[in-house]
Amino acid sequence: MGSATTQALAASVQALAAASGVTLDTARELFAAARAVGESSHLSGALADPSAPVEARQNVVAAVFGGFSANTRDILKVAVAERWSDADQLIDGIEELAIRAAAIADENADIEGELFAFTRVIAANAELELALGGRLGGEDAKGALVDRLLASGASAPATLIVSSLVRQPRGRRVRQLLSRAMNIVSSQRGRVVATVHSAKALSAAQQTRLSDALSRRYDGRVSLNIVIDPTVVGGLRVQIADDVIDGSIAARLADLRQKLAG
C-alpha cells in the first residue's frame, strides 16, 4: 500500500468513525458503491483522478449515488477527495469502509468468528470453493448461494460481508477475501486475531489464559480462532498476521531432524 493510499484510507476511516447513525444499510450502500466503481473504468478513473478538482470528483459522487443516504454520500465524498495511489486502491478503500460499517452496525455480533468458521467450511469443501471462486456462474448466483448457506447460522453483518465479497472478487480468492475481512473487522474493534492450531480442543480457561498472554505480548486485545489440527501432535501453533509462534511437538521434531541431518 502506497503512502498516498495509506493517508487516504486513514482519512476515510476517520470520516466513517465520525459519521452518526451508521447502519447495515450504510454498509450495504458502500458495498454497492465499491461494486459500481469496480465495474466501470470510466467511473473509477473519474473518481481516482488526482488531476481533477476535488469538487468535480465529489459532484460525480452526488450524481451517481444520489439515491444513497446522505450519510453514505458524505463518506464517499471524503474518500474521493483524498489522493489514492490508483483506482484499484480507491475501490479497495471503499470496500474496507463497507466492512467496517458492517462491524459498527452490530458491535455484539461475532463477525470475525463467523467469517473464520465459513473459511474453514470452504477449506474443507473443494466443490463449494470452486462454486464461489470459479469463473463459471454469475456473481449474483454466488451471492445468493452464500445467503442460503448462512441464512440460519450467521449474523446479518457477516452474511452481508461474505455475499458482497463473492459478488465482487476482482480476481481474488475467496479465502483471501475472507481473511482480509476478518483483519479489517478486528482492526475496527481494536483487536487482532490469532489463529491457533491445536491437536485437541482448548478449554475455556485455557483459551482465556492464552488470549491474556498474547494480549500482553502484542499490547492489545487478541481474539482466538481455534483450529483442531492433529498434525501439530501436541502443543500449539499460533499465527498473528505474519508472526508464527510454533510450540508444537511436530515443529520440535522437525527442528531436531534438521539438526541431526546437519
N, C-alpha and C positions, 0 to 999 in steps of 0.2 A: 504494500500500500504506500503510495507516494505521499510526500509531506502535504501537498495541496489537498489530497483526499482526506488525510488524517484530520486536518484542520476543518475541512468542510463537514466531515461526519460529526466531529465534536460539536460544532455549532448547530447542526441539525438535531442531534440528540438533545442538546440543551433546549432547543425550541420545543421539542416534544415534551420534555420534562416540565417546561413552564406552562404548557397548554392545560386548560381546565376541561374537565368532562371528557377525558379520553375513554372511549368505549370500544367494544368489539367491532362496532360499525366503523370506527376510525381506522382500526387495523384492517378491516375488510376493504375500505376505500384506498388505503395506502398500498395494499397488495394489488388492487386493480390498477392503480397508477403505475406501479412498477411494471406490471404486465403490459400496459398500454405503451409505456415508453420503450420497453424492451422489444416490442413487436414493430415499432416504427422508427426506422433510421432517421427519417425526416424530423420526427418529434424529438428523439433523443439528441440529435445534432443541434436542434434549436435551443433545447434546454441546457445543454452542456457547453455551448459555445462561449468561451471566455471573452471573445471579442464583441459579443452582443451586449448592449446595455442591460443592466440588472432589471430595470423597469420593463424592458421588452420581454425578457425571459419570464418575469412574473405575470405579464399580460397573457402570455401563452398558457400559463397555468390556469388563469382565470377563464380563458376562452375554452380550453379543452376539458377542464374539470369543473365547469360551472355547476354541474349537478351534484357535486360533492358538498359535504357540510363545510361551513366556514372554517371550522377547526382544522379540518384536513387541508383545505386550500392554504390556510396560513402556514401550516407546517411545510407544505410543498414549496411555498414561495420563499421561505427561509432556505430550504435546501437548494433550490435552483439559483438563488442569489450568491451562493458560495462558488468557489473555483474548484472544480474536480479535475483529477488527472486526465480522465477521459469519460466518454459517455457510459461505458460499462461500469465504471466506478460509481457514477451517479445512480444507475439502476440498482446496483448492489446496496447503495446507501438508502434508497427509498425502501427496498426490501427489508433492510435491517430496521428501519423505523417502524415498518409494519409488524415485524416480530416483537419489537419492544412494546409497541402499543398493545398487542395481544397479551403480553405479560402484565402490563399495567392494568388492563381491563379486569383481570381476575387475579389478584395477588395471592389468593388462597389455593388456587389450582396448582397441582404438582406437575407443571408443564414439562420440566426437564425430565422427570421420571417417566412421564407418558411418552415423550419423544424417544427416550432411551429404550423403553420397552418395545416400541414399534420398530426401532432399529434392529433389535435382537430378533424380532419376528421376521423381518426382511432377510436378515443374515442367515436364518435357518430355512428359508423358503426360496429356492432359486427361481421357481416359476413366478412367485409374487414379485421378486426383484426385477425379473425380466419384464413382467407386465407393467410395472410402474416406471421402469427406467429405460425400456427399449424404445426404439423408434417407431414400432408399429403401434397403432392405437392412438386415438385423439387425446389431446391433453384434458379436455373436459371429461372424457370417459375415465381417465386415470384419476381425476379429482373425485368423480362420483364413486369410483371403487374405494378410494380412501374413506369417503363419507360413510359408505356401507360398512366397511371394516371397523371403523371407530365409533359407529353410531351409539353403541350401548356402553362402551367401556372407557371413553376418554372425555375430557372436558372440552367445552366449546372452543377455547383458545387453542388447545393442542390440535384439535381437528381442523380448525381454520388454517393453522400454520402448515400442517402436512399437506392438506388438499391444495393449498395455494402454491406451495413449492413444487409439487409434482406437476402442476399445470404450467409452470414456467421454469423448467430445469436449466435452460440455456447451456446445454452441453455438460452439465454437472451430474455426477452420480447421486442416486437417491440418498445413500448413506452419508455422503459428503454434505448434502444439503441439510440433513437432519442433525449431523454433528455440529455444523456451523450454527444452526438454530438453537441448539442446546447451549452453546457457549454464549450466544447473544442474550438468551433469557437469563442465564446465570449472571452475566455482566449487569443486566438491568436490575437484578435483585441483589447486587453487591456480593456475589459469592462465586466461587469456582467449583468446577465439577471434577471429582476424582473417579476414574473407572478402576474398580478393584476386582482383580481376578483371584478367586479363592477356590480351593478344592472342595470346600463344603460351605453351606450357608453360615453366615455370621449371626450371632445372637444380637438382640437389640443393644445389650450392654457393650458387646464388642464393637458394634458399629459406632456407638456413641464415643467410646474411647479412641477409636481410630479417627473419627471426624474431628474430635477435640485436638488430637496430636497433630493432624495435618493442618488444622486451622492455626495452631501456634506456629508451625513451620512456615506457612505461607502468609501469615499475618492477615487473615481474613476468614470469613465463613467458608467452609468446604462441605459440599453435599456429595453423597456417595452413590454411585451406580455399581451394583454388585453383579458380577458375572461368575456363575458357577462353572469352573474350568478344571476338570480333572488333570489336565496336563501340567498344572503347577505342582502337583504331587502334595506339597504341604507349604505352609507359609502363605505369603500374599505377594501379588504383583500389582503395584499401584501406578497409574498413569494420570498425570495432570498436565494438560497441554503437551509440551514436548519433553517434560520431565518423566522419567521412569524410575520407580523405586522397586527393585526386584529382590525380594527376600524369600523367594520360593526355593524349595529343595531342588527343583529341576534346574534352576539357574545356578545353584551352588555346584550341582553335579556337572553341569556343562562347563563351569569355570575350572573345576578340578580336572576334567578330561583335557581341557586346553593346556593346563599346566603340565600334566603328565606327558602330553604329546610333544610339548616344547622341550 
